[in-house]
Amino acid sequence: MVIDLKQINAGDLNISYFEEGPLNGIPVILLHGFPYDIYAYENVSAILLSHGYRVIIPYLRGYGKTVFLEKETLRSGQQAALAMDLLNLMDSIQIEKAILAGYDWGGRAACIVSALFPERCLGLVSCNGYNIQDIKNATKSSTPYIEHKLWYQYFFHSERGRNSLKTNRHEFIKFLWSTWSPSWDYNEITYNLSSASFENKDFVDVVIHSYKHRFGLAHGDAKFDSVEKMLSKQPVIKVPSITIDGANDGVTGLSNPKKLKEKFLNHIKHQILPNVGHNIPQENPNEFAKAILELAI
């Protein structure tokens, strides 16, 4: 993927994004997670472009060259902010409807827009199932096995965690990549393609806020209060949806089949990909792209 980035003002941000493909092609917006960036979709985008799709891949807030327009704006990483960034981007580049596909933070934004604004979504590919956070129940404990996988989130609640991300972020991120995707044999070249994205001046603030807010440990941006209120009701998703898990995901594990049935009312299928971890589109771009192509049939 030759990176020829565009920039556009959208809501609180000047968003940096990759776009290629015919303007009359089916628009697909690909959304990365933490701690990854748009290079996660390098091979997915090539497949989609070969089929004539219009591909848009934005850097999320706090990543790459996406910047806040005002210094006074809270560097929020809350789920409502990510979703409204996506909606504002679609408005700014005049995309009425698109296929939305993502994982981790990006999958959360895609799920939220699909749930609350279904008229803007042609279809959804969501990794790790239903990604909308249930913040009001976030302090309920889980099994020790699940809790130990979330160590980094609890670490980020402390100043020691913030300092680690500030001073040792690349070693920290590489450790997450390796433990979350134990069967992904990435190399330094692959990491270095993405590493500059984590040098964004707001990266640490946005990340720390995200992991505090989801546990009710930080206030959100007041402009998103109405959206967060809707999300607290855990809305269903009615658009055509395909969900994907990596069998070797070292952080989130496999989706709950009961929850998939309850939350996706137009669920086409659920896939579990062998030898794939958390970074699904970069680890198995063929299957990820195939899911998008299937939605467009």
C-alpha positions as CSV (number, residue, x, y, z in Angstrom):
1,M,0.0,0.0,0.0
2,V,1.6,3.2,-1.1
3,I,0.6,5.7,1.6
4,D,-0.6,8.9,0.0
5,L,-2.6,10.4,2.8
6,K,-5.4,13.0,2.7
7,Q,-6.4,15.3,5.5
8,I,-9.8,16.7,6.3
9,N,-11.5,18.6,9.2
10,A,-14.2,16.4,10.8
11,G,-15.7,17.4,14.1
12,D,-13.0,17.8,16.8
13,L,-10.3,16.6,14.5
14,N,-8.2,17.0,11.4
15,I,-8.3,13.4,10.3
16,S,-5.5,11.8,8.3
17,Y,-6.7,9.0,6.1
18,F,-5.8,6.8,3.2
19,E,-8.3,6.7,0.3
20,E,-8.1,4.9,-3.0
21,G,-10.5,3.4,-5.5
22,P,-13.2,4.8,-7.8
23,L,-15.6,7.4,-6.4
24,N,-18.5,5.4,-7.6
25,G,-17.2,2.2,-6.0
26,I,-18.9,0.7,-2.9
27,P,-17.3,2.6,0.0
28,V,-15.6,0.6,2.7
29,I,-14.2,2.2,5.8
30,L,-11.6,0.1,7.6
31,L,-10.9,1.0,11.2
32,H,-7.8,0.0,13.2
33,G,-7.5,-0.7,16.9
34,F,-5.1,-0.2,19.8
35,P,-2.1,-0.5,19.4
36,Y,-2.1,-0.7,15.6
37,D,-2.6,1.6,12.7
38,I,-3.7,1.8,9.1
39,Y,-1.0,-0.6,7.9
40,A,-3.0,-3.4,9.5
41,Y,-5.1,-3.1,6.3
42,E,-2.3,-3.0,3.7
43,N,-3.2,-6.3,2.2
44,V,-7.0,-6.1,2.8
45,S,-7.1,-2.8,0.9
46,A,-5.2,-4.3,-2.0
47,I,-7.8,-7.1,-2.3
48,L,-10.7,-4.7,-2.1
49,L,-9.2,-2.3,-4.6
50,S,-8.8,-5.1,-7.1
51,H,-12.5,-5.6,-6.8
52,G,-13.3,-2.0,-7.5
53,Y,-14.2,-0.8,-4.0
54,R,-13.6,2.7,-2.7
55,V,-11.4,2.1,0.4
56,I,-11.0,4.6,3.2
57,I,-8.7,3.9,6.2
58,P,-8.5,6.7,8.8
59,Y,-6.0,7.1,11.6
60,L,-8.0,7.2,14.8
61,R,-7.8,10.1,17.2
62,G,-4.3,10.1,18.9
63,Y,-2.7,8.1,16.0
64,G,-0.6,9.1,13.0
65,K,-1.2,12.6,11.7
66,T,-4.7,12.9,13.0
67,V,-4.8,15.9,15.2
68,F,-7.2,17.8,17.4
69,L,-8.3,21.2,16.1
70,E,-8.4,22.9,19.5
71,K,-6.0,22.6,22.4
72,E,-8.9,22.9,24.9
73,T,-10.7,19.7,23.6
74,L,-10.5,16.8,26.0
75,R,-8.2,14.1,24.6
76,S,-10.9,11.6,25.1
77,G,-10.6,8.0,24.0
78,Q,-14.2,7.1,25.0
79,Q,-16.2,4.9,22.7
80,A,-18.7,7.6,21.8
81,A,-15.9,9.9,20.6
82,L,-14.5,7.2,18.3
83,A,-18.0,6.6,16.8
84,M,-18.7,10.3,16.3
85,D,-15.3,10.7,14.7
86,L,-16.3,8.0,12.2
87,L,-19.7,9.7,11.5
88,N,-18.1,13.1,11.1
89,L,-15.5,11.7,8.7
90,M,-18.3,10.2,6.6
91,D,-20.1,13.5,6.6
92,S,-16.9,15.5,5.7
93,I,-16.1,13.3,2.7
94,Q,-19.7,13.0,1.7
95,I,-20.2,9.3,2.1
96,E,-23.9,8.6,2.9
97,K,-23.5,4.9,3.5
98,A,-20.6,2.5,3.7
99,I,-19.6,-1.0,4.7
100,L,-17.9,-0.6,8.1
101,A,-15.2,-3.0,9.2
102,G,-12.9,-3.0,12.2
103,Y,-11.4,-4.6,15.3
104,D,-10.7,-3.5,18.8
105,W,-11.2,0.3,19.1
106,G,-12.1,0.5,15.4
107,G,-14.5,-2.4,15.7
108,R,-16.2,-0.5,18.6
109,A,-16.7,2.6,16.4
110,A,-18.1,0.5,13.6
111,C,-20.5,-1.4,16.0
112,I,-21.8,1.9,17.5
113,V,-22.5,3.6,14.2
114,S,-24.1,0.4,12.9
115,A,-26.3,0.3,16.0
116,L,-27.3,3.9,16.4
117,F,-27.2,5.1,12.8
118,P,-28.0,2.0,10.7
119,E,-29.0,4.2,7.8
120,R,-25.3,5.0,7.4
121,C,-24.2,1.4,7.2
122,L,-24.4,-1.0,4.3
123,G,-23.0,-3.8,6.4
124,L,-20.7,-4.6,9.3
125,V,-17.6,-6.8,9.8
126,S,-16.8,-6.8,13.5
127,C,-14.0,-8.7,15.1
128,N,-14.6,-10.0,18.6
129,G,-18.3,-9.8,18.2
130,Y,-20.3,-7.1,19.9
131,N,-17.8,-4.4,20.8
132,I,-20.0,-1.8,22.6
133,Q,-18.8,-1.3,26.1
134,D,-21.2,-1.8,29.0
135,I,-19.7,0.8,31.2
136,K,-22.3,0.7,34.0
137,N,-21.4,-2.9,34.6
138,A,-17.6,-2.6,34.0
139,T,-16.6,-3.1,37.7
140,K,-18.2,-6.5,37.8
141,S,-15.5,-9.1,38.1
142,S,-14.8,-12.0,35.7
143,T,-12.8,-15.2,36.0
144,P,-9.1,-14.9,37.1
145,Y,-8.2,-16.2,33.6
146,I,-10.0,-13.4,31.8
147,E,-8.9,-10.8,34.4
148,H,-5.2,-11.6,33.9
149,K,-5.5,-10.9,30.2
150,L,-6.7,-7.4,31.0
151,W,-3.6,-6.5,33.1
152,Y,-2.6,-3.7,30.7
153,Q,-5.9,-1.9,31.2
154,Y,-5.6,-1.9,35.0
155,F,-1.9,-0.8,34.6
156,F,-3.1,2.2,32.6
157,H,-5.2,3.3,35.6
158,S,-2.0,4.1,37.4
159,E,0.7,6.8,36.9
160,R,3.2,4.0,36.5
161,G,1.2,2.7,33.5
162,R,1.1,6.2,32.0
163,N,4.8,6.6,32.5
164,S,5.5,3.2,30.9
165,L,3.5,4.2,27.8
166,K,5.3,7.5,27.6
167,T,8.9,6.4,28.1
168,N,8.8,2.8,26.9
169,R,5.9,2.6,24.5
170,H,7.5,0.7,21.6
171,E,8.8,-2.2,23.8
172,F,5.4,-2.1,25.5
173,I,3.5,-2.3,22.2
174,K,5.6,-5.0,20.8
175,F,4.9,-7.0,23.9
176,L,1.2,-6.6,23.4
177,W,1.5,-7.5,19.7
178,S,3.4,-10.7,20.6
179,T,1.1,-11.8,23.5
180,W,-2.1,-11.0,21.8
181,S,-1.1,-12.7,18.5
182,P,1.2,-15.5,19.5
183,S,1.1,-17.2,16.1
184,W,1.8,-13.9,14.1
185,D,5.4,-13.9,13.1
186,Y,5.8,-10.2,12.5
187,N,9.2,-8.6,12.1
188,E,10.9,-5.2,12.7
189,I,10.1,-4.0,9.2
190,T,6.4,-4.6,9.9
191,Y,6.5,-2.9,13.3
192,N,8.5,0.1,11.9
193,L,5.8,0.8,9.3
194,S,3.4,1.5,12.2
195,S,5.6,2.8,14.9
196,A,5.6,6.4,13.9
197,S,1.8,6.4,14.4
198,F,2.4,5.9,18.1
199,E,4.5,9.1,18.3
200,N,1.4,11.3,17.9
201,K,1.6,13.9,20.7
202,D,-1.9,13.0,21.9
203,F,-1.4,9.2,21.8
204,V,-0.7,8.7,25.5
205,D,-3.5,11.0,26.7
206,V,-6.1,9.4,24.4
207,V,-5.1,5.8,25.3
208,I,-5.0,6.4,29.1
209,H,-8.4,8.2,28.9
210,S,-9.9,5.3,26.9
211,Y,-8.9,2.7,29.5
212,K,-10.0,4.8,32.4
213,H,-13.3,5.9,31.0
214,R,-14.5,2.4,30.2
215,F,-14.2,1.6,33.9
216,G,-16.0,4.7,35.0
217,L,-12.7,6.2,36.3
218,A,-12.6,9.3,34.1
219,H,-15.3,11.7,33.0
220,G,-16.1,11.8,29.3
221,D,-16.4,14.7,27.0
222,A,-19.8,16.3,27.8
223,K,-20.7,16.7,24.1
224,F,-20.9,12.9,23.9
225,D,-23.2,12.4,26.9
226,S,-26.3,11.7,24.9
227,V,-24.5,9.1,22.8
228,E,-23.1,7.4,25.9
229,K,-26.6,7.3,27.4
230,M,-27.9,5.5,24.3
231,L,-24.9,3.1,24.5
232,S,-25.6,2.3,28.1
233,K,-28.8,0.5,26.9
234,Q,-26.6,-1.9,24.9
235,P,-28.4,-1.4,21.6
236,V,-28.9,-4.2,19.1
237,I,-27.3,-4.1,15.6
238,K,-29.8,-4.6,12.8
239,V,-27.5,-4.2,9.7
240,P,-26.2,-7.2,7.9
241,S,-23.2,-8.4,10.0
242,I,-20.4,-10.9,9.9
243,T,-18.4,-11.4,13.0
244,I,-14.9,-12.9,13.2
245,D,-12.7,-14.2,16.0
246,G,-9.1,-15.3,16.0
247,A,-8.7,-18.7,17.6
248,N,-5.4,-17.6,19.2
249,D,-6.5,-14.2,20.4
250,G,-4.5,-13.6,23.5
251,V,-6.6,-10.8,24.9
252,T,-10.3,-11.1,24.2
253,G,-10.9,-14.7,23.5
254,L,-13.8,-16.1,21.7
255,S,-17.2,-14.4,21.3
256,N,-20.2,-15.6,23.4
257,P,-22.6,-17.3,20.9
258,K,-25.6,-16.3,23.1
259,K,-24.6,-12.6,23.0
260,L,-24.0,-12.8,19.2
261,K,-27.6,-14.1,18.8
262,E,-29.0,-11.4,21.1
263,K,-27.1,-8.4,19.7
264,F,-26.9,-9.0,16.0
265,L,-30.4,-9.3,14.5
266,N,-29.2,-9.7,10.9
267,H,-26.2,-12.0,11.6
268,I,-25.0,-13.6,8.4
269,K,-22.3,-15.8,10.1
270,H,-19.6,-16.0,12.7
271,Q,-16.1,-17.2,11.8
272,I,-13.3,-18.5,14.0
273,L,-10.0,-18.3,12.2
274,P,-7.3,-20.8,13.2
275,N,-3.8,-19.6,13.9
276,V,-4.9,-16.0,14.1
277,G,-4.7,-13.7,17.1
278,H,-6.1,-10.3,17.9
279,N,-4.9,-8.4,14.8
280,I,-7.1,-10.2,12.4
281,P,-6.9,-8.1,9.2
282,Q,-3.2,-8.1,9.3
283,E,-2.8,-11.7,10.2
284,N,-5.4,-13.1,7.8
285,P,-6.2,-10.4,5.2
286,N,-7.8,-12.9,2.8
287,E,-10.5,-14.0,5.2
288,F,-11.1,-10.4,6.4
289,A,-11.5,-9.1,2.9
290,K,-13.7,-12.1,1.9
291,A,-16.1,-11.2,4.7
292,I,-16.4,-7.7,3.3
293,L,-16.9,-9.0,-0.3
294,E,-19.6,-11.3,1.0
295,L,-21.5,-8.4,2.6
296,A,-21.6,-6.6,-0.8
297,I,-23.1,-9.5,-2.8
